[in-house]
Amino acid sequence: MPNTDFSPAEVARRIEEDDAADLFVLDVRNEDAYEEWQIDDSTNIPIYDELLEYDYSSLEEHLDELPEDTEIAVVCVAGITSARAAAFLREHGFDAKSVDDGMNGWGRVHRQYDLDAADGVVQIVRPGTGCVSYLAHDGEEAVVVDPSQYVDRYLNAADERDLEIVGVADTHAHADHVSGARRLAGELDVPYYLHGDDAGELDNVTTLTDGETVPVGEREFEVLHTPGHTPGSVSFRFGDALLAGDTLFLRSVGRPDLEDGAEDAVREAASRLFDSLERLTDLDDGTVVLPGHFSDESGRPLATALGDLRAETTNELLSDVEDGDESAFVETIVESLADEPANYNEIKQINWGKAQPGGNVEALELGPNNCAAN
């Protein structure tokens, strides 16, 4: 039998590596779900409820809008209604396949990149959630930074490069995704690194402090305490690379309201974040900024020299830092905060060790990335 499914990873590869005209992504979820979170450049025909009832009348009305000479990847929530839609389209002469496990599967995709601009760093990107993690290595040793709950992705990345993982670190206590750092460190019996101000009620944490180093091979991470997004946020310098966590992104900075959303608390945290960003912008122009998140940037890998980031106009908040305008920085943050990440309070409780992950732990973090300040 011919294959009637696309894997989510294949869709991600095709979107990134092939010409956009080679794949048409059709999303059949309801409009509100699509507006909240979607695959970039996809097209929505909101017929989810109709497809549940095997009603294809609305899809038939839209056939003239679909490409006849391009592969169609049909996506829904979990791959059920999309499979029905894809089968209907094939019956009408279209080259259509369903995306296996739908948007649930899309949220689990991880893609990895060896960075030419940062020696010894592998960037691991989740295109569906905007999360970015790293495997930094020297010789035969590696440290994993900000891993997702899908720890096999990091074990495989290390195995592919004949590396031994000797440590696992979180740049902060995450609010948007369930960290896999403790689990990975526990399985490998290696240190789990986290700043003490973000450790909550966690046990078996090797706490980080400003200025100390974490060894990896014959090299080391330098720890920079950069509070603001969280009290214990850190950035790591690794040679010319800056693993900036959620302090500095390529187009924004980390939001400072997820610990305490009261305006006075947000202003205080934003002021700390301003100081942290001033410290980072004092680094050499050649420093390669490697963010912990991204929004709609299409280039891969996600890496920009600090000097280039300063020269660009796409990061308004960084421009305020460069101008020394703390007041404008704080006001912009207070006035432009977006919706919080989905289920962020429950995720924080898990990452702080105050709650155990339940059966819905994978679904908790699905949705748009909302960790940026604006």
C-alpha positions in Angstrom: 0.0 0.0 0.0 1.3 3.5 -0.7 2.2 5.7 2.3 -0.7 8.0 3.1 1.0 9.8 6.0 3.6 12.5 6.4 5.7 12.3 9.6 5.8 15.7 11.4 9.6 15.7 11.1 9.3 15.2 7.3 7.0 18.2 7.1 9.4 20.3 9.1 12.3 19.3 6.8 10.4 20.0 3.7 9.3 23.4 4.9 12.8 24.3 5.8 14.9 22.7 3.1 12.7 22.7 0.0 11.1 25.4 -2.1 7.8 26.5 -0.5 6.0 25.6 -3.7 6.8 21.9 -3.2 4.5 21.4 -0.2 1.1 22.9 0.5 0.1 22.6 4.2 -3.7 22.5 4.7 -4.9 22.9 8.3 -8.5 21.6 8.8 -8.9 22.6 12.5 -11.4 25.1 13.6 -10.5 28.8 13.1 -9.9 29.6 16.8 -7.4 26.8 17.2 -5.7 27.7 14.0 -5.4 31.4 15.0 -3.8 30.5 18.3 -1.2 28.1 16.9 -0.3 27.0 13.4 2.4 25.8 11.1 4.0 28.8 9.3 2.5 29.6 5.9 -0.2 27.0 6.2 -3.7 27.5 4.9 -6.8 27.0 7.1 -10.1 25.5 6.0 -12.0 25.3 9.3 -14.0 22.0 8.8 -12.8 20.0 11.8 -16.3 19.5 13.3 -17.8 18.5 9.9 -15.0 16.0 9.3 -15.8 14.4 12.7 -19.2 13.7 11.2 -17.8 12.4 7.9 -19.3 15.5 6.2 -17.1 16.5 3.3 -19.4 19.1 1.7 -17.4 22.2 2.8 -14.1 20.6 1.7 -15.6 19.8 -1.6 -16.6 23.5 -2.0 -13.0 24.5 -1.5 -11.4 22.1 -4.0 -10.8 24.8 -6.6 -8.6 26.6 -4.0 -6.2 23.7 -3.7 -3.1 23.1 -5.9 -3.4 20.2 -8.3 0.3 19.8 -9.0 1.7 20.1 -5.4 1.8 17.6 -2.6 -0.7 18.5 0.1 0.0 17.8 3.8 -3.2 17.9 5.8 -3.0 18.6 9.5 -5.5 18.6 12.3 -5.2 18.0 16.1 -4.2 14.4 16.3 -4.3 13.1 12.7 -7.8 11.6 12.6 -9.8 14.2 10.7 -6.8 15.1 8.6 -6.6 11.4 7.5 -10.3 11.6 6.4 -9.7 14.8 4.5 -6.6 13.5 2.8 -8.4 10.3 1.7 -11.2 12.5 0.2 -8.7 14.6 -1.6 -6.9 11.6 -3.1 -10.3 10.4 -4.4 -10.6 13.7 -6.2 -7.1 13.5 -7.8 -5.0 15.4 -5.3 -1.6 14.2 -4.0 -2.6 14.5 -0.3 -1.3 12.9 2.9 -2.2 13.3 6.5 0.3 14.6 9.0 0.8 11.8 11.5 -0.5 12.8 15.0 -1.3 16.2 13.8 -0.3 19.3 15.7 0.5 17.1 18.7 3.2 15.5 16.6 4.3 18.9 15.3 5.0 20.0 18.8 7.4 17.1 19.4 9.6 17.7 16.3 13.3 18.4 17.1 15.8 19.4 14.4 19.6 19.7 15.1 22.3 21.9 13.5 26.1 21.9 14.0 27.0 25.5 14.2 29.8 26.8 12.0 29.7 30.1 13.9 30.2 28.5 17.3 32.8 25.8 17.6 31.6 22.7 19.5 27.9 23.7 19.7 24.9 21.7 18.4 21.6 23.6 18.3 18.4 21.6 18.7 15.3 23.5 17.6 11.6 22.6 18.1 9.9 24.4 15.2 6.4 23.7 16.6 7.0 25.4 20.0 9.8 27.9 19.4 12.1 26.2 22.0 15.8 26.0 21.5 18.3 23.8 23.4 22.0 22.9 23.0 24.6 20.2 23.1 28.0 21.9 23.7 31.0 19.6 23.4 34.8 19.4 23.5 36.8 16.3 22.9 34.6 13.4 23.8 32.5 15.2 26.4 29.3 17.2 26.2 27.0 19.3 28.3 23.3 19.6 27.4 21.6 23.0 28.0 17.8 23.5 28.3 16.7 20.1 27.2 13.0 19.3 26.5 11.2 16.5 28.1 12.1 14.3 25.1 15.5 13.3 26.5 16.1 10.6 23.8 16.7 13.4 21.3 19.8 14.5 23.3 21.0 11.0 23.9 20.8 10.3 20.2 22.5 13.5 19.3 25.4 12.7 21.6 25.6 9.1 20.3 25.7 10.3 16.7 28.8 12.3 17.6 30.4 9.7 19.9 30.1 12.1 22.9 29.6 11.3 26.6 27.2 13.7 28.3 28.9 14.8 31.5 26.5 17.4 32.7 23.0 18.9 32.1 22.0 22.5 32.7 19.0 24.7 32.7 19.5 28.4 32.1 16.5 29.1 34.3 13.3 27.5 35.7 11.2 27.3 32.5 7.6 28.3 32.4 6.8 27.4 28.8 8.0 23.8 28.6 8.6 20.9 30.9 12.4 20.5 31.4 14.0 17.2 30.8 17.2 18.2 32.5 16.6 16.5 35.9 15.5 13.3 34.2 18.4 13.3 31.8 20.9 14.0 34.5 19.4 11.4 36.8 19.5 8.7 34.1 23.1 9.4 33.3 24.2 10.1 36.9 25.7 13.4 36.1 25.3 16.9 37.7 22.2 18.9 37.1 23.2 22.6 37.0 20.8 25.4 37.9 21.1 28.8 39.7 20.1 28.6 43.3 17.5 31.4 42.9 15.5 29.2 40.5 15.9 25.9 42.3 12.6 26.0 44.2 12.2 22.7 46.1 14.4 20.6 43.8 16.9 18.1 45.3 20.1 16.9 43.7 20.9 20.3 42.1 24.4 21.6 41.6 23.7 25.3 42.1 25.4 27.8 39.8 26.8 31.2 40.9 28.0 34.2 38.9 31.5 33.8 37.5 32.0 30.1 38.2 32.7 27.7 35.4 31.3 24.3 34.3 33.9 22.0 32.7 33.3 20.2 29.4 36.4 18.4 27.9 39.3 20.8 28.1 37.0 23.8 27.8 34.4 25.3 30.1 31.2 27.3 30.4 31.5 30.7 32.1 28.3 31.4 34.2 26.9 34.9 33.9 24.0 35.6 36.3 21.5 37.5 34.2 18.3 37.9 36.3 15.1 39.5 35.0 13.2 36.8 33.1 13.5 34.8 36.4 15.6 35.6 39.5 18.0 32.8 38.7 18.3 33.2 35.0 21.9 32.7 33.7 23.7 32.9 30.4 26.6 30.7 29.4 29.8 31.9 27.6 31.4 29.0 25.7 34.3 30.3 23.7 32.8 32.9 21.3 29.3 31.7 21.9 26.7 33.1 24.3 24.0 30.7 25.2 21.6 33.4 26.3 18.7 31.4 27.6 15.6 33.5 27.9 17.5 36.7 28.6 18.3 37.8 25.0 16.5 36.6 21.9 17.3 37.7 18.3 14.2 39.9 18.1 13.2 40.5 21.7 14.1 39.7 25.3 12.7 37.5 27.9 9.5 38.6 29.6 9.8 39.5 33.3 6.2 38.8 34.5 6.0 35.1 34.8 7.2 35.0 38.4 4.8 37.8 39.6 2.4 39.6 37.3 1.8 42.6 39.6 2.8 45.8 37.9 5.3 46.8 40.6 6.9 43.4 40.5 7.1 43.4 36.7 8.7 46.9 36.7 11.3 45.7 39.3 12.1 42.5 37.3 12.3 44.5 34.1 14.8 46.8 35.7 17.0 43.8 36.6 16.6 42.5 33.1 17.8 45.9 31.8 21.0 45.6 33.9 21.5 42.0 32.7 21.2 43.1 29.1 23.6 46.0 29.6 26.1 43.4 30.9 25.6 41.2 27.8 25.9 44.1 25.3 29.3 44.9 26.8 30.6 41.6 25.3 32.7 41.6 22.1 30.8 42.3 18.8 32.0 38.9 17.6 30.1 37.1 20.3 27.6 34.7 18.7 24.2 35.1 20.4 22.4 31.7 20.7 18.8 32.2 22.0 16.7 29.9 24.1 13.6 30.7 22.0 12.5 32.2 18.7 9.2 33.4 17.2 8.9 33.7 13.5 12.5 33.7 12.4 12.9 31.4 9.4 16.7 31.2 9.2 18.4 28.2 10.6 20.4 27.9 12.7 19.4 30.7 15.0 22.6 32.5 15.6 23.6 36.2 15.2 26.8 38.0 16.1 26.2 40.5 18.8 27.6 43.4 16.7 25.1 42.5 13.9 22.3 42.3 16.5 23.1 45.8 17.7 23.2 47.1 14.2 19.8 45.7 13.2 16.5 47.4 14.0 14.4 44.3 14.7 15.0 44.2 18.4 13.5 47.4 19.8 14.1 46.5 23.4 17.8 45.9 22.8 17.9 49.3 21.1 16.6 50.9 24.4 19.4 49.1 26.3 22.0 50.4 23.8 20.7 53.9 24.3 20.8 53.5 28.1 17.1 54.3 28.3 15.9 52.1 31.2 12.6 54.0 31.5 11.7 53.5 27.9 12.7 49.8 28.2 10.5 49.2 31.2 7.5 51.1 29.8 7.7 49.1 26.5 7.7 45.9 28.4 4.8 46.9 30.7 2.7 48.1 27.8 3.3 45.3 25.3 3.2 42.0 27.2 1.4 39.2 25.3 -0.6 36.3 26.6 1.2 34.0 29.0 2.5 30.7 27.8 -0.1 27.9 27.9 -0.4 26.2 31.4 2.6 28.1 32.6 1.8 27.9 36.3 1.4 24.1 36.1 4.7 23.8 34.1 6.5 26.0 36.6 5.3 23.9 39.5 6.8 20.8 37.8 10.1 22.4 37.0 10.4 23.7 40.5 9.9 20.2 41.9 6.6 21.3 43.6 4.4 19.0 41.5 4.9 15.7 39.7 4.2 15.5 35.9 0.9 13.7 35.2 -0.4 11.8 32.2 -1.0 15.0 30.2 2.6 16.2 30.5 3.2 16.3 26.8 0.0 18.3 26.1 0.9 20.9 28.7 3.4 22.7 26.5 1.7 22.5 23.2 0.8 25.9 21.7 2.5 29.2 20.6 5.7 30.4 22.1 5.0 33.4 24.4 8.2 33.9 26.3 9.3 37.1 24.6 8.5 40.4 26.2 6.9 41.9 23.1 
